[in-house]
Amino acid sequence: MKLWIKLTATLTLALAVFGLSGARTAQADSHTAFITRLSKPVLQASKKYHLYGSVMMAQAALESDWGTSTLSTEANNYFGVKGTYSGQSVTMSTSEADGSGQFFNTMAQFKSYPSLQASINDYAQTLRDGTTWNPFLYENTWRENATSYTEAVDTIAQHYATDTNYASKIETIIAEYDLTSRFDDTTSNSDDATTTKITPGVSYATDKGTATIKSGSIKLYQQVPGPSVDATSSKTSALAGKKVTIQQRGIIKSSQTIWYQIKSGSTTGWVQLTDLLNLQESH
C-alpha cells in the first residue's frame, strides 16, 4: 500500500510538472507569434518616427495582453489609446491606478482603428506629436534625445500610465525576448536614403503622389527646417520643371508651414509646398 501511494504521488508530481512546462511552452509560443506578427509594422513605424521599436513592441504586448484583450481584438487598439480615430471609438471598462497604486475599474472611450498598422502608426505619431497642450510631452522617447531605451521607458511610464510598476513590466518583456537586438539595432544605423531625419515640432504623415518642381532654383533640404534645427540645404536648378514623386508630408506646428519629401532618380530631399506645381496626393 505504501509503495502504491508513493508511486501515485510521484506520478501526480510528474504530471503536474509536465503540465506546467507545457503551459509555459504554449505561452512562449503565443508570445513569439505575437512578436512575429507585429514585427514589420513596428520596425516601419519606429524607423519612420525615430523611436525605440523594442519599447513599442513591449508596450503593445503589455497593453493588449499579447493581443488577447477585447480592445485589441475588437478595435485593433494595441496601446490602450483613448479618444477617437477618424470619428470611431469604443467604450470599455479599464483598470486604472490611484495615487497610492491601488487599482480601480472605470469606463473610458478608446480609439477604434481599421487595422493593426493604423494602431501602431497612430501611437508612434502620438509619441512624436505629444498632446494639444504639450507637443513635446514625449520628446524623451525620441532616439535623438534618449540615449537608451530605458530613458524612453521612464518617460512613457511617467506620462502615459498610472501603474507604478509600468516601467519594470516593460523592461522585463524587452529583456525576456531580447527586443533591443531585434528592433533597435536594426534601425539605428540605417543608410536608407528615404529615412526621415526628425525635426522636433513637426507633424509627419506618410504621403504618396506626384508633383512638378517649379521653374528656376529651389532649396532642397535634408530635413524639415524648424525652430530648433538649422537644416542643411543645397540650392539647385537641376530639378526645375521635373516631375517628382511625393514620399512624406511634414507640417511645422508653430507656423503651419507645409513641406514635402520628394524623390527624383537618386535625389531625395524636402521642399516647401510653394516649390511644387500640379500636386496630386493619394494618402
N, C-alpha and C positions, 0 to 999 in steps of 0.2 A: 504493500500500500504506500509506504513511504517513498519507494522508488518511483511508483506511478505519479505521485504528487510532485516529486522533484522533476520528472520528465515533462509533466504538464506545464509546470511553472517555467521551465527552460524554454519550451516551445512557445508559450504565450509571450515571453520576453522577446524571443527571436522574431516572432511575427510583428510585435509592436515596433521593434527597431526597423524591420524591413518596411513596414507601413510608413513610418516617419521618414525613412530615407527615400522611399518612393514619392511621398508628398513633396519633399524638398526638391527632388529631381524634376517633378512636374512643374513646380513653381518656377524653378530656374529656367526651364524650357520656355514657359509662357513669357517670362520676363525678357529672355533673349529674343523671342519672336516679336515682342513689342518694340524693342530697340531696333531690330532689323527693319520693321515696318515704318518707323519714324525717321530712320537714318537719313534718307535722301532729302526730305523736306527740311529737317533740322540743319543739315550741312548747308543747304542752299540759303536758308534764312540767316544762319549765323555768319556765313561768308558775306552776304549782301549787306547786313546791318552791322557787321564788325562786332559780334558778340561771342561769348563763350558757348559753343554748342554743347559742351558737357553739362553746363548748368541748365540750359534749356531742356535737354533730354531728361535729366534727373528731375527737374521740376514738373515736366509733363507726366512722368511716371508717378510722382508723389501726388499731384493734384488729381489725376484721373484714376488713381489706384490701379496703375498699369493697364489703363484702357478698359477697365471694367465698370467704372462709375456710370450712373444713369446720365449724368451731364455729358460725358464723352460719347456714350453710345447713342443717345437720342438727339444731342445738339452739337456734336463734334467740337465740344468745348473742352480742351485738354489742360487748360491752365486756370480754370475757375474764374475767368474774366467776367466781371459784372457789367451790366448795361445792355445796349442793343447793337446789333450789327446789321447794317442795311435795313433797319426797322424791325429786325427779327430778334426775339428773346424768348426765354422760358423762365418760369418762376418755380423755384425749388427750395427745399429745406437745406440749410447748410450749417455746419458746425463752426462756431467762432470761439475765440478765447478772450476772456476779460483781462483786466489789468493784472490780476493775480494768477493768471494762467489756467483758470477754470473754464471748461468748455460748456457752451450752451447752444441750443438749436434756435435758428431763426429763419424766416423766409426771405429770399432775395431774388432779384431779377438778374439773369445771366444772359450773355450773348449766345445766340444760336447761329452756328456757322453752316454754310453749304458743304464744307469739306474739311478734312484734316489739314490740308495745305493752308486753307484760309485761316484756320485757328492759329497755326504756327506763325504765319506771316503777320497776322494782326497783333499777336503777342510781342513778336520781335519789334514791330514798329512802335508798340506801346513803350518798350524799354528805350527806344531812340527818341520818341516824341514826348515822353513824360505825360503830364496832365495839363489841363487847361490853365490851372493856377501855378504850375511849375514845370515847364518843359524840360528842365534839367534834373528832375527828381531822381532819375535812374542813371545819371551820367557816369557814376562809378561802376556801372556794369559794362560800359563800353571798353573794348580792348585797348584803346589808346589811353584810357585813364586807369584801368585796373591792371596791375602787373601780374595778377594771378587770378584763377577762377574763384579762389576763396574770398577775395575782395568783392567780386561780383555777387557771390552768395550772401555775404554780410549785408550788402546794400539792399538786395531783394528781401531778405529776412526782416530788415528794419522798416521798409516802406510798404511791402506787399502783403505780408502775412501777420496774423495775430498770434500764431503759435510760437511760444518762446523757444521751442526746440526745432523750429523750422530749418535753421541753418545746418544743424547737426544731421538732420534727416536727409537733406540734400547732399551733403558731403559724404554721408555713408553710402548712398546709392552710387555716387561718382566713383568712389574708391572701390566698391564691391565689383563694379562692372567695367572698371578701367576706362571710363568715358573720356578722360583727358587725352589719352593717346589716340583714341578713335575719332574724336570730334574737334579737339583743339589743335593738336599738332598738324593735322591735315589741312588746316585753313590758315595757319599763322604766317606762312611764308609763300603764299600763292603768288605766282608771277602771271596770272591771268590778266590780260590787258584790259578786260572789261570789269575787273573788280573795282567796286566803289571805294574811294577814299572818303571816309565820312567827315562831314563838316558839322560841328555842333550847331544847333539852331535851325537845321534844315530838315524838312519833312520829305522823305524819299518814297517813291512808288514805282513799281515796275510798269513800264510803258512800252508799247510796240507801235510802229508806224513808220512813216516816211516824211521827208520834208526836203526843200531845196534851200541851199545856202544863198543868201542874198549876194549881190554883186559887190565887188570891192574887197577890202581887207576886213577880217574879223579877228577877235581874240579867242583863242582856243585854250581852255583851262584844263589842268589835270584833275581838279576837283572844284566843287562849287565854292566860290569865294564867299566868306562870311565875316561877321564882326570880329571873330577871334582867329580867323585864318587868312593869311596872306598867300593865296593860292598862286602857284606858278602858272604863267600863261605864255603863249607864243603868238605873235601877230602873223597872220598868213592870208594870202590871197589865192592860194592853190585850190581852195575848196569853193571859190566863187562860182555860183551857178550850178554846182554839182548836187545831184540827188543823194541824200544820206538816209541811213536807217536810224530810227529812234530806239534807244535801249532803256533809258530811265528818265524819270522826271524828278526834279528837286525844287522845292519851294522854300525860300528863306522866310521864316515865320515873321520876323520883325518887320520886313518890308513887303512881304508877299510877292517878291520878285521870282519869276519862273525861269528855271534853267532846264536844259535837256542834254542828256548824254547821247552824242551822235557817233556814228561809225561810218567811215568811207574807206574801203580797202583795209589797209593796215593802220589807218589813222583813227584814233578814238579820243574823244575829249568832251568837255562841257561848253555849251554856248548858251547865250541868253535867248529867250523867245524872240526878241526883236531882230536876231540874226537869221531867223528862219522865214521861209515863204512856203505857201501851199502845204501847211502842216496837216497831216492826216494821221489821227491816232486810232488805235484799236486796243484799248486797255485789256 
